[in-house]
Amino acid sequence: MKDALRQQLDRTLQRLQDLDAVLAAPDVVADITRFRDLTSEHSEVSALAERYRRYLQRERDLTAAREMLADPELADLAAEEISQAQADLQRLETELQRALLPRDPDDARPAFLEIRAGTGGDESALFAADLLRMYLRYAERRGWRSEILSASESDLGGYKEVVVRIEGEEVYGHLRFESGGHRVQRVPATEAQGRIHTSACTVAVLPEPDEAEEIRLDPAELRIDTFRASGAGGQHVNKTDSAIRITHLPTGLVAECQDDRSQHRNKAKAMAMLAARLREKERAERAAKEAATRKSLIGSGDRSDRIRTYNFPQGRLTDHRINLTLYKLGAVMDGDLDEVIEALRSARQAQQVADLLQEMGIE
């Protein structure tokens, strides 16, 4: 392990001792907010410190095993221990590097998932419905809660646009890589000649802002329209103007919600969605100014990017950002996204680790 990395981890051990002392102070225990923040940090630092202690122990084991080589009777056992210790040290060092990465606080947030039909007409709208089903099944597999906030249906049962709120553990952290252009290659249900068509949808995933950090919306900059909800909903549909559409006049951004019978609750959800879009717009503009010329491994996340292709005749899914190809398209469309998403998360972490080591002067 490089000295710079070891020094960073040694500071982690010292920080754990400091936190132990601070958390024992009566004035800290009395301050609920500070106590909660310090407890959360203590939990994270403890996990990192424990992994580092395991690394140090395996270093000691390796040293002892090398000393055992001098004894002919123990040489075979020593060689086996050396091989295992070296493998453990390599694995633990990789884990430690990843654990040192700064955590994005948005990863733990709920997310708004937006799917919009693109090129391809009715087939694109049908594919949007397929993507919606895929993500809802994935959410169900992970035990997340989801609700459709607004939907514009097409004539054949697809969606021109649909917005879903998903809540659960690490929702945005897993779905953040889904933003971009999704291309499908298949024979549409409307195709009489059996020809393969190519169409596309765009997906955008936005973290729901924390209430404490949420953008404050000036009422004077908003236009709020009410209208009657459309689509499935039984006897209450089209009888009350409960649906809400909010337009942010300075930017032209629009958010709407029609899933609830209560106009008040629809308004609150639309306001949250609009705040998320404004926050994402600000972040995108800031990133554009700060972005380096080298594009990251994961891609820019721009909605015009073609990030993934779903080839139905070949049963093939290809994620172009990391050159990942899987021949399990049926399972993926049924919500089995773990292999794809974990590969993207690992690729992002690997790039972050490389950047971190470069900053620390470690080649």
VODO-593245 format. One record per residue (C-alpha): residue in one letter; z, y, x. Coordinates in steps of 0.5 Angstrom, whole numbers. Layout:
BEGIN
resn = A, pz = Z, py = Y, px = X
...
***
This chain:
BEGIN
resn = M, pz = 0, py = 0, px = 0
resn = K, pz = -2, py = 7, px = 3
resn = D, pz = 4, py = 11, px = 5
resn = A, pz = 2, py = 17, px = 0
resn = L, pz = 2, py = 12, px = -6
resn = R, pz = 9, py = 9, px = -4
resn = Q, pz = 12, py = 16, px = -3
resn = Q, pz = 10, py = 17, px = -10
resn = L, pz = 13, py = 11, px = -13
resn = D, pz = 20, py = 12, px = -8
resn = R, pz = 20, py = 19, px = -12
resn = T, pz = 20, py = 15, px = -19
resn = L, pz = 26, py = 11, px = -17
resn = Q, pz = 30, py = 18, px = -15
resn = R, pz = 28, py = 21, px = -22
resn = L, pz = 31, py = 15, px = -25
resn = Q, pz = 37, py = 16, px = -22
resn = D, pz = 37, py = 23, px = -24
resn = L, pz = 36, py = 21, px = -31
resn = D, pz = 41, py = 16, px = -31
resn = A, pz = 46, py = 22, px = -29
resn = V, pz = 43, py = 27, px = -34
resn = L, pz = 43, py = 23, px = -40
resn = A, pz = 51, py = 21, px = -39
resn = A, pz = 52, py = 29, px = -39
resn = P, pz = 56, py = 31, px = -46
resn = D, pz = 52, py = 37, px = -47
resn = V, pz = 45, py = 33, px = -47
resn = V, pz = 48, py = 28, px = -52
resn = A, pz = 50, py = 34, px = -56
resn = D, pz = 43, py = 37, px = -56
resn = I, pz = 39, py = 32, px = -60
resn = T, pz = 32, py = 34, px = -58
resn = R, pz = 33, py = 34, px = -51
resn = F, pz = 36, py = 28, px = -51
resn = R, pz = 30, py = 24, px = -55
resn = D, pz = 25, py = 27, px = -50
resn = L, pz = 30, py = 25, px = -44
resn = T, pz = 31, py = 18, px = -47
resn = S, pz = 23, py = 17, px = -48
resn = E, pz = 22, py = 19, px = -41
resn = H, pz = 27, py = 15, px = -38
resn = S, pz = 24, py = 9, px = -42
resn = E, pz = 17, py = 10, px = -38
resn = V, pz = 20, py = 11, px = -32
resn = S, pz = 25, py = 5, px = -32
resn = A, pz = 18, py = 1, px = -34
resn = L, pz = 15, py = 4, px = -28
resn = A, pz = 21, py = 3, px = -23
resn = E, pz = 22, py = -4, px = -25
resn = R, pz = 15, py = -6, px = -23
resn = Y, pz = 16, py = -2, px = -17
resn = R, pz = 22, py = -6, px = -15
resn = R, pz = 18, py = -13, px = -17
resn = Y, pz = 13, py = -10, px = -12
resn = L, pz = 18, py = -9, px = -6
resn = Q, pz = 21, py = -16, px = -7
resn = R, pz = 14, py = -19, px = -7
resn = E, pz = 13, py = -15, px = 0
resn = R, pz = 20, py = -18, px = 2
resn = D, pz = 18, py = -25, px = 0
resn = L, pz = 11, py = -25, px = 4
resn = T, pz = 15, py = -23, px = 10
resn = A, pz = 20, py = -29, px = 9
resn = A, pz = 14, py = -33, px = 8
resn = R, pz = 10, py = -31, px = 15
resn = E, pz = 17, py = -32, px = 19
resn = M, pz = 17, py = -39, px = 16
resn = L, pz = 10, py = -41, px = 19
resn = A, pz = 13, py = -42, px = 25
resn = D, pz = 17, py = -48, px = 23
resn = P, pz = 12, py = -54, px = 22
resn = E, pz = 15, py = -57, px = 17
resn = L, pz = 15, py = -51, px = 12
resn = A, pz = 8, py = -49, px = 14
resn = D, pz = 4, py = -52, px = 8
resn = L, pz = 10, py = -49, px = 4
resn = A, pz = 9, py = -42, px = 7
resn = A, pz = 2, py = -42, px = 7
resn = E, pz = 2, py = -43, px = -1
resn = E, pz = 7, py = -37, px = -2
resn = I, pz = 3, py = -33, px = 3
resn = S, pz = -3, py = -33, px = -2
resn = Q, pz = 1, py = -33, px = -8
resn = A, pz = 5, py = -27, px = -5
resn = Q, pz = -1, py = -23, px = -3
resn = A, pz = -5, py = -24, px = -10
resn = D, pz = 2, py = -22, px = -13
resn = L, pz = 2, py = -15, px = -9
resn = Q, pz = -5, py = -14, px = -10
resn = R, pz = -4, py = -15, px = -18
resn = L, pz = 2, py = -10, px = -18
resn = E, pz = -1, py = -5, px = -14
resn = T, pz = -7, py = -4, px = -19
resn = E, pz = -1, py = -4, px = -25
resn = L, pz = 3, py = 1, px = -21
resn = Q, pz = -3, py = 6, px = -20
resn = R, pz = -5, py = 5, px = -27
resn = A, pz = 2, py = 7, px = -29
resn = L, pz = 2, py = 13, px = -25
resn = L, pz = -4, py = 16, px = -29
resn = P, pz = -2, py = 22, px = -33
resn = R, pz = -1, py = 20, px = -41
resn = D, pz = -5, py = 23, px = -46
resn = P, pz = -1, py = 25, px = -52
resn = D, pz = -6, py = 25, px = -57
resn = D, pz = -7, py = 17, px = -55
resn = A, pz = -1, py = 16, px = -60
resn = R, pz = -4, py = 20, px = -65
resn = P, pz = -7, py = 18, px = -72
resn = A, pz = -14, py = 19, px = -72
resn = F, pz = -20, py = 22, px = -77
resn = L, pz = -26, py = 17, px = -76
resn = E, pz = -32, py = 21, px = -79
resn = I, pz = -39, py = 17, px = -80
resn = R, pz = -45, py = 20, px = -81
resn = A, pz = -52, py = 17, px = -83
resn = G, pz = -58, py = 19, px = -78
resn = T, pz = -65, py = 17, px = -77
resn = G, pz = -67, py = 12, px = -81
resn = G, pz = -66, py = 14, px = -88
resn = D, pz = -63, py = 9, px = -93
resn = E, pz = -62, py = 4, px = -87
resn = S, pz = -58, py = 9, px = -83
resn = A, pz = -54, py = 10, px = -89
resn = L, pz = -53, py = 2, px = -90
resn = F, pz = -51, py = 2, px = -83
resn = A, pz = -46, py = 7, px = -84
resn = A, pz = -43, py = 3, px = -89
resn = D, pz = -43, py = -3, px = -84
resn = L, pz = -40, py = 1, px = -79
resn = L, pz = -34, py = 3, px = -84
resn = R, pz = -33, py = -4, px = -86
resn = M, pz = -32, py = -6, px = -78
resn = Y, pz = -27, py = 0, px = -77
resn = L, pz = -23, py = -2, px = -83
resn = R, pz = -23, py = -9, px = -81
resn = Y, pz = -21, py = -7, px = -74
resn = A, pz = -15, py = -3, px = -77
resn = E, pz = -13, py = -9, px = -81
resn = R, pz = -13, py = -13, px = -75
resn = R, pz = -8, py = -9, px = -72
resn = G, pz = -4, py = -7, px = -78
resn = W, pz = -6, py = 0, px = -78
resn = R, pz = -6, py = 4, px = -85
resn = S, pz = -13, py = 7, px = -87
resn = E, pz = -15, py = 12, px = -93
resn = I, pz = -22, py = 14, px = -94
resn = L, pz = -21, py = 22, px = -95
resn = S, pz = -28, py = 24, px = -97
resn = A, pz = -35, py = 20, px = -98
resn = S, pz = -42, py = 22, px = -100
resn = E, pz = -45, py = 15, px = -102
resn = S, pz = -53, py = 14, px = -102
resn = D, pz = -57, py = 11, px = -107
resn = L, pz = -57, py = 4, px = -105
resn = G, pz = -50, py = 3, px = -103
resn = G, pz = -49, py = 6, px = -96
resn = Y, pz = -46, py = 13, px = -94
resn = K, pz = -49, py = 19, px = -92
resn = E, pz = -42, py = 21, px = -89
resn = V, pz = -35, py = 18, px = -90
resn = V, pz = -29, py = 21, px = -87
resn = V, pz = -23, py = 16, px = -86
resn = R, pz = -16, py = 17, px = -84
resn = I, pz = -13, py = 12, px = -80
resn = E, pz = -5, py = 11, px = -78
resn = G, pz = -1, py = 6, px = -74
resn = E, pz = 0, py = 5, px = -66
resn = E, pz = -4, py = 8, px = -61
resn = V, pz = -10, py = 9, px = -66
resn = Y, pz = -13, py = 15, px = -62
resn = G, pz = -12, py = 11, px = -56
resn = H, pz = -16, py = 6, px = -58
resn = L, pz = -22, py = 9, px = -62
resn = R, pz = -23, py = 15, px = -58
resn = F, pz = -29, py = 11, px = -54
resn = E, pz = -32, py = 10, px = -61
resn = S, pz = -35, py = 18, px = -61
resn = G, pz = -43, py = 18, px = -60
resn = G, pz = -49, py = 15, px = -63
resn = H, pz = -49, py = 8, px = -65
resn = R, pz = -56, py = 5, px = -66
resn = V, pz = -58, py = -1, px = -70
resn = Q, pz = -64, py = -6, px = -69
resn = R, pz = -65, py = -10, px = -75
resn = V, pz = -70, py = -12, px = -81
resn = P, pz = -68, py = -7, px = -87
resn = A, pz = -66, py = -10, px = -94
resn = T, pz = -72, py = -5, px = -96
resn = E, pz = -77, py = -8, px = -91
resn = A, pz = -82, py = -13, px = -95
resn = Q, pz = -86, py = -14, px = -88
resn = G, pz = -80, py = -17, px = -84
resn = R, pz = -81, py = -12, px = -79
resn = I, pz = -75, py = -10, px = -75
resn = H, pz = -73, py = -2, px = -75
resn = T, pz = -69, py = 2, px = -71
resn = S, pz = -64, py = 7, px = -74
resn = A, pz = -58, py = 11, px = -72
resn = C, pz = -51, py = 13, px = -74
resn = T, pz = -46, py = 18, px = -71
resn = V, pz = -39, py = 17, px = -70
resn = A, pz = -34, py = 22, px = -69
resn = V, pz = -26, py = 20, px = -68
resn = L, pz = -21, py = 26, px = -68
resn = P, pz = -14, py = 26, px = -66
resn = E, pz = -10, py = 29, px = -72
resn = P, pz = -6, py = 35, px = -69
resn = D, pz = 2, py = 34, px = -68
resn = E, pz = 5, py = 39, px = -73
resn = A, pz = 8, py = 43, px = -68
resn = E, pz = 2, py = 44, px = -64
resn = E, pz = -3, py = 45, px = -70
resn = I, pz = -8, py = 50, px = -70
resn = R, pz = -5, py = 56, px = -75
resn = L, pz = -11, py = 57, px = -80
resn = D, pz = -11, py = 65, px = -83
resn = P, pz = -12, py = 64, px = -90
resn = A, pz = -17, py = 71, px = -90
resn = E, pz = -22, py = 66, px = -86
resn = L, pz = -22, py = 61, px = -91
resn = R, pz = -26, py = 60, px = -97
resn = I, pz = -23, py = 54, px = -101
resn = D, pz = -27, py = 51, px = -107
resn = T, pz = -25, py = 46, px = -112
resn = F, pz = -30, py = 41, px = -115
resn = R, pz = -30, py = 35, px = -119
resn = A, pz = -29, py = 28, px = -115
resn = S, pz = -35, py = 24, px = -115
resn = G, pz = -35, py = 16, px = -114
resn = A, pz = -31, py = 11, px = -116
resn = G, pz = -24, py = 13, px = -119
resn = G, pz = -24, py = 11, px = -127
resn = Q, pz = -22, py = 15, px = -133
resn = H, pz = -20, py = 21, px = -128
resn = V, pz = -26, py = 22, px = -125
resn = N, pz = -30, py = 28, px = -127
resn = K, pz = -25, py = 31, px = -132
resn = T, pz = -21, py = 35, px = -127
resn = D, pz = -23, py = 40, px = -121
resn = S, pz = -18, py = 36, px = -116
resn = A, pz = -23, py = 35, px = -110
resn = I, pz = -22, py = 41, px = -105
resn = R, pz = -27, py = 44, px = -100
resn = I, pz = -25, py = 48, px = -95
resn = T, pz = -30, py = 53, px = -90
resn = H, pz = -27, py = 56, px = -84
resn = L, pz = -32, py = 62, px = -84
resn = P, pz = -32, py = 64, px = -77
resn = T, pz = -34, py = 58, px = -75
resn = G, pz = -37, py = 55, px = -81
resn = L, pz = -33, py = 48, px = -80
resn = V, pz = -32, py = 45, px = -87
resn = A, pz = -27, py = 40, px = -89
resn = E, pz = -26, py = 36, px = -96
resn = C, pz = -22, py = 31, px = -99
resn = Q, pz = -23, py = 28, px = -106
resn = D, pz = -19, py = 22, px = -106
resn = D, pz = -13, py = 24, px = -109
resn = R, pz = -12, py = 26, px = -116
resn = S, pz = -7, py = 32, px = -114
resn = Q, pz = -11, py = 38, px = -112
resn = H, pz = -5, py = 40, px = -108
resn = R, pz = -5, py = 34, px = -104
resn = N, pz = -12, py = 34, px = -103
resn = K, pz = -12, py = 41, px = -100
resn = A, pz = -6, py = 39, px = -95
resn = K, pz = -11, py = 33, px = -93
resn = A, pz = -17, py = 38, px = -92
resn = M, pz = -13, py = 43, px = -88
resn = A, pz = -11, py = 38, px = -83
resn = M, pz = -18, py = 35, px = -82
resn = L, pz = -20, py = 42, px = -81
resn = A, pz = -15, py = 44, px = -76
resn = A, pz = -17, py = 37, px = -73
resn = R, pz = -24, py = 39, px = -72
resn = L, pz = -22, py = 46, px = -70
resn = R, pz = -18, py = 43, px = -65
resn = E, pz = -23, py = 38, px = -62
resn = K, pz = -28, py = 44, px = -62
resn = E, pz = -24, py = 48, px = -58
resn = R, pz = -23, py = 42, px = -53
resn = A, pz = -30, py = 41, px = -53
resn = E, pz = -32, py = 48, px = -51
resn = R, pz = -26, py = 48, px = -46
resn = A, pz = -28, py = 41, px = -43
resn = A, pz = -36, py = 44, px = -42
resn = K, pz = -33, py = 50, px = -38
resn = E, pz = -29, py = 45, px = -34
resn = A, pz = -33, py = 39, px = -33
resn = A, pz = -35, py = 37, px = -26
resn = T, pz = -43, py = 36, px = -25
resn = R, pz = -41, py = 28, px = -24
resn = K, pz = -41, py = 25, px = -31
resn = S, pz = -35, py = 20, px = -32
resn = L, pz = -36, py = 13, px = -33
resn = I, pz = -34, py = 13, px = -40
resn = G, pz = -39, py = 19, px = -42
resn = S, pz = -38, py = 25, px = -45
resn = G, pz = -37, py = 23, px = -52
resn = D, pz = -42, py = 28, px = -55
resn = R, pz = -45, py = 26, px = -61
resn = S, pz = -52, py = 26, px = -59
resn = D, pz = -50, py = 20, px = -54
resn = R, pz = -53, py = 13, px = -55
resn = I, pz = -47, py = 10, px = -53
resn = R, pz = -48, py = 3, px = -57
resn = T, pz = -54, py = -2, px = -59
resn = Y, pz = -53, py = -7, px = -65
resn = N, pz = -59, py = -12, px = -64
resn = F, pz = -58, py = -16, px = -70
resn = P, pz = -64, py = -21, px = -69
resn = Q, pz = -61, py = -23, px = -62
resn = G, pz = -54, py = -22, px = -65
resn = R, pz = -53, py = -18, px = -59
resn = L, pz = -48, py = -12, px = -58
resn = T, pz = -49, py = -7, px = -52
resn = D, pz = -45, py = -2, px = -50
resn = H, pz = -49, py = 3, px = -45
resn = R, pz = -43, py = 7, px = -42
resn = I, pz = -41, py = 1, px = -38
resn = N, pz = -47, py = -4, px = -39
resn = L, pz = -43, py = -9, px = -43
resn = T, pz = -47, py = -14, px = -47
resn = L, pz = -44, py = -19, px = -52
resn = Y, pz = -47, py = -24, px = -56
resn = K, pz = -42, py = -24, px = -62
resn = L, pz = -45, py = -19, px = -66
resn = G, pz = -43, py = -22, px = -73
resn = A, pz = -35, py = -23, px = -70
resn = V, pz = -36, py = -15, px = -68
resn = M, pz = -38, py = -13, px = -75
resn = D, pz = -33, py = -17, px = -78
resn = G, pz = -28, py = -12, px = -74
resn = D, pz = -27, py = -16, px = -68
resn = L, pz = -27, py = -10, px = -63
resn = D, pz = -22, py = -12, px = -58
resn = E, pz = -26, py = -14, px = -52
resn = V, pz = -31, py = -8, px = -53
resn = I, pz = -25, py = -3, px = -53
resn = E, pz = -21, py = -6, px = -48
resn = A, pz = -27, py = -6, px = -43
resn = L, pz = -28, py = 1, px = -45
resn = R, pz = -20, py = 3, px = -44
resn = S, pz = -20, py = -1, px = -37
resn = A, pz = -27, py = 2, px = -35
resn = R, pz = -23, py = 9, px = -36
resn = Q, pz = -17, py = 7, px = -33
resn = A, pz = -21, py = 5, px = -27
resn = Q, pz = -24, py = 12, px = -26
resn = Q, pz = -18, py = 15, px = -27
resn = V, pz = -14, py = 11, px = -22
resn = A, pz = -20, py = 13, px = -17
resn = D, pz = -19, py = 20, px = -19
resn = L, pz = -12, py = 20, px = -18
resn = L, pz = -13, py = 16, px = -11
resn = Q, pz = -18, py = 21, px = -9
resn = E, pz = -13, py = 27, px = -11
resn = M, pz = -8, py = 24, px = -6
resn = G, pz = -12, py = 23, px = 0
resn = I, pz = -13, py = 16, px = -1
resn = E, pz = -20, py = 13, px = 0
***
